[in-house]
Amino acid sequence: MPEPALRASDDDRDAVLRVLEWHTATGRLNLDELDQRSTAALTAVTLGDLAALTADLPELPDKPAGPVEPASHARHLALLFVIAFVALAALAAMMLLHP
């Protein structure tokens, strides 16, 4: 574990926020606790400040609970939707122009 007195980075704060959100989603923290700890995480100065916010929570599992889609999957779906929309619009225009 890094030295608790070291200054925390934005990435360190973001990582703690993700942990807190996960524990809220699984029912270990309520929304008030999430709000209090998130505020403290955003204003934390040292790694020790951040560690104290998750000290009473178990470690996260190594793998996410559900399947994770690759980032490009959403782009492929959006492209497929656009192609389908353009094709349907072209068919509708052809039907209206040539009855």
C-alpha positions, 0 to 999 in steps of 0.5 A: 500500500502506498504511503498514506501521507502522499497526496491523492491524484484525481485518478485516486479520487475517481477510483474511490468514487467508483468503489463507493458507487459499487458498494451502494449498488450492492446495498452496503451503503445507503444514499446518504452514506454515498453522498457523505463519502463522495463529498469527502473523497472529492475533497481528500488531500492524501491517500490516507484520507481516501483509504479511510473512506473504504476501510470498512468495506470489502474489496471489490471482486476482480471481475465485474458481475455481468458481461461487459460490452466492448466500447466499440459495440455501442458505436456499431449499434448506432451505425446499424441504426443509422443505416436502417433509418436511412434505408427505411427513409429511402424506401418511404420516399420512393413509395411516395414519389412512385405510387 
